């Protein structure tokens, strides 16, 4: 069956069928191969795209800018200092204005309702670059990376997410795994367990796709994993919670011992980045001086043969390019 995503917004993978997600992954692979061969079809020629950033980013901004420019689009970047959105102008009014100027809008910020309202009022495709409860473009990149490194179809892959299993990456993974029939384990302390409402929602989808979505607190749950995934222990704006998080999450730090517990010599390590894996960052140094080791993964794992984090980072651009090409 033909897939046509023209005019669609990309707010969450829960809005897309497994067939549509497969289409985006296949398109990503095709665009990646063409880039490596030096072939550009300028599929976005004449398009204008605006990036709205309430939260800073390296990979998301660069992926959207490079992906759009390589396909011939023009990009405008607006952060909080460059836009009146939410200050002197409502989100609804901003959306209606931008929809008159631009063919597509990317939003990276806090509330999921903000990206939903942009889509509701702008009249053009809107793409979710990250919210407090979702990160769908990251999951597309992660799935493409898994397909490149794990010799199994996605519906045979087990992903274990270690750490704060209530954060946006954990939820985004639940949505993606539920849709693609994958085995997902949220591994972390009971105090940071996923919302029951989210679990109910993904398990309804899992009934149709054969996915397994489970929550675990014992490290032995990593057994049989194909992918060990983690994220920082405190998101942007949560630095005051670091002491509490270090206490709760240190038992779930990704180490070589954890990888060995999987029983899979070919297990891969993934991380959306940025990662605290050494003490070469300002925050890691400051917290170490205060007696807190905030590394969610140790340097040995991060630099090991198991780590595919930079392939994963590159794939942000190819998959984001595919989302723009498919929807514009």
N, C-alpha and C positions, 0 to 999 in steps of 0.2 A: 504494500500500500504506500502511495506517495505521501511524503511529509512536507507540509508547507507551513512554515512558522512566520511568514511575512506579517508584520504589523503586531506581533505578539510581544508582550513584555516578559522579562526574565526576572521574576521576583523571588521564586523558590522552586526547587525541583518538584515539590508537591503539585505544582500546576501542570506538570508534563508527564506524558505517558512513557513507559519504558521504550517504546518505539521511537518517540521523539528525542529522548535522551541518547539513544543509540545513534540516531541521525546526527546529533551534535558532536558526538565522539568521533564518528566516521569523517565528518566534515573537518574537524580539528586535525585529524591525522592526515587528511588530504592537503590541507593548507600548510601544514608543517613540512610535508614532503616537497611541496612546490617552493616554499621559501628556501629550503636547503638546495634546491635545484636552480635557484635564482629566477623562478617563474612567478610573476605577479600579474594577476588579471584585473587589478584595480576595480574590485567588485563594489567598492564604496565611493567611487569617483563622483564628485559633486555633492556628497553628503556632508552635513555639518553636525558635529557631536559635541555635547557639553558634559563635562565631568564635574559633579558637585561633591566636594569632599568636606565633611564635618569632622572626619577622623583622618589623620595623616596615613600615608602608605608609601612604600617603595614599589612593591610588585604590582599592586592593583593599578596605580597610576601609570606606571611605565608600560604595563601590558596593554591597557586601553589606548594610550597614546601611540605606541609603536604599532600595534595591530591596526589601528585606524589609519595612520599615516601610510603604512605599507600598502593598504588597499585603496589609497587615494582620497581619504576623507580629511576634512579640516577639523581640528580639535581646539576647544576652549576649556581651560581649567579654571574653576572657581573654588576657592576655599572660603572659610568663614569671614576672612577679611575682605574678600572680593565680591561678596553678594549680600543683599539686604534680606535674604530669605530668613524668616523667623524673627527678624529684628524690626525693620520698618515695613516689611511686606510679608503677608501671610504665605504659607506654603502653597495654598490653592492659587493665589494670584501669581506667585512666582512660576508655578507649573504652567499656567495659562499663557504667560509671557514667553517662557522658554519654548513652549510648544509651537509658537509662531515663528521662532527663529531657527530652531534645530530639528533635525530628523530623528535624533535619539538622545536620551539623557541617561547618564550613569549617576548613581547616588551611593555614597559611602558615608555612613553615619551611625546613628544610635537606634532610633525607633523603626521597627518594621512598618508601622503605620505611615511613616513619612514616605518611604519608597512606594507604598501602595497608593497613597494620595497623589504622588507625582504621576503615577500611571493613570489614575482616575481622572485627573484634571488636565493633563498636558495634551492628550490626544496623539501622542507618539510613543514608540517603544521606550520603556524604561528598564534599566538593568541594575540589579542589586549587586553593588561592589562590596557589601558587608553591612550587616546590622547587628544589633545585640543578640538576635536569636537565629541568624542564618548567614550563610556564606556560600551561596550556590555556585559561583564561578570557581571557587577554590575546589569544590568537590568534582566538578568536571575535569579540572586539571589533574586531580588526584586519581580519578578513574583512568584517564588516559595514561598516566604514569604507571599505574598498576598493570594495565594491559601490555605495556612495553617491557615490564620486568618480571611479571608472574606468569608462568606458563599454564594458566587456567582461565576459563571463561569467568566473567565477573560473578556469575551466580554460583560458583564453586569456591569463591574467595572468602576467607575469614579475616575481618579487620578488627583489631582490638585498639580502642582509644583509651589511653591511660591519663588519668589526672582529674581535672574538674569536669565531670560529665554533664554539667548543666550549662556549659558555655556554648557560644554560637557554633564553634566547629563540631562539637559533639552532636548538637542537634542537626546541623547540616548533614553530617555523616549518617545519622539515623534516617533522614529523609531520602538521601541518595541510595543507601543500602536497601531500604524498604522498597523503593521503586524498581531497583535492578535485581531483586531477589538474592541479595548477598547476606552473609552471616556477619552481624555486627555485635560486638561486646563492648559495653560501656563499663570500664574498669576504674573504680575510684572509691574514695571513702563514702560511707553511707550518708554523711552530712552534706555531701555535694552530689547527691543522686539526681537524675533527670526528673523533670516534671511528669507527674502521672498523666496529665492531659496530653503531653507530647507523646508519651509511650502509647497511650490509647490510640492516638491518631495514626502513628506509624504501624502499629500492630494491625489495624484495620486494612491498611495497604498490604502488609506482609501476608495476610490471609490469601490475597489474590496472586501474589508474585512468588510465594514460597520462601520469602526472606525469613531470617531468624534475627530478632532484635532482643538482646538480653542485657541485664545489668548484673555486675559482679563486683565483689569487694575483695576477693582472695586472688593473690597474684597467680595462682595456679590456673586461673582462667585464660592465661595466654597460651596454654597448650594448643597446638595445632594451628596457631595463627600464621597467616601469610604476610600480614602487614601489622606492624606495631606503629601506632600513631600517637603523637602527643602535641601539646600546645603549651604556651606560657601559663604559669600558675595564677597570674593576675593580669587581667586585661587593662587596656588604656583607661586611666581614671580610677583604677582599683589598687593603686600602690599602697594605700593605707592598710590594705588587707593582707599584705605580704607576710607578716609574722605568723598570722593564723594559718595562711595557706601553706607555708613551709612546713609547719607542724603536721598538718593534715596530709599533705601530698608527697612528702619525702619518701614514704614507703612505696610510692608508685613512680619514682624516678626511673627513666629508661636507662638500663645498664646492660653490659654484656651478659651478666647473669640472667637478666630477664629474657634476653633474646635466646639464650641457651635453654631456658625453661619451655620455650615454644616447641622444642623438639624438631624444629625445621631449620636445617642448615642454610636454606636459601631465603629465610625470612627477610623482608625488607623493612627498613626504618624510614618513616615519613614525618614531615613537620611542615606546617604552612609557612613558617618563618615570619618574623625574626625569632631566633631561638637563643636562649641562654644555655650555652654548652661549655663556656669557659668564663674567665673573669676579665675579658678584654673590653667589656662595655662599662660605661659610667655607672649604670644602675646596679649591675652585678657587683662591681667593686665597692660601691657605697654600702650595699646590703651585707656584703661579706665583712666589711669593717664593723658592722653592727651585730655580727654573729649569725647572719642568715645566708644560707647557700640556696639561691633561688634557681639553680640549674634544674630544669625539668628533664634533661638528658645529659649524660656525661660526654666529655670530648672524645673518648675512645669510640663510643657508638656513632657519634655525629660524623667522625672522619673515617669510619670503617667501610668495608666493602658492602655492608648491608645498607648503608645510607644512600638514598636516591633523592635527597632534598633539593639538589640543584637542577636535576632533570625535572623535578616536580615544579620548581620555580619557573623554569623556562616554559613549561607547558601551560602556565597561566596565560601567556601571551597567545599561544596557538588556540586555546579553547575560548578565550575572550574574543579573539578575532572571529572565530566560528559563530559565536552568539550574535555578534554584530552583523556579520554577513547574512546569517540565516533570518534575522528579524527585520532588517532594513530593505 
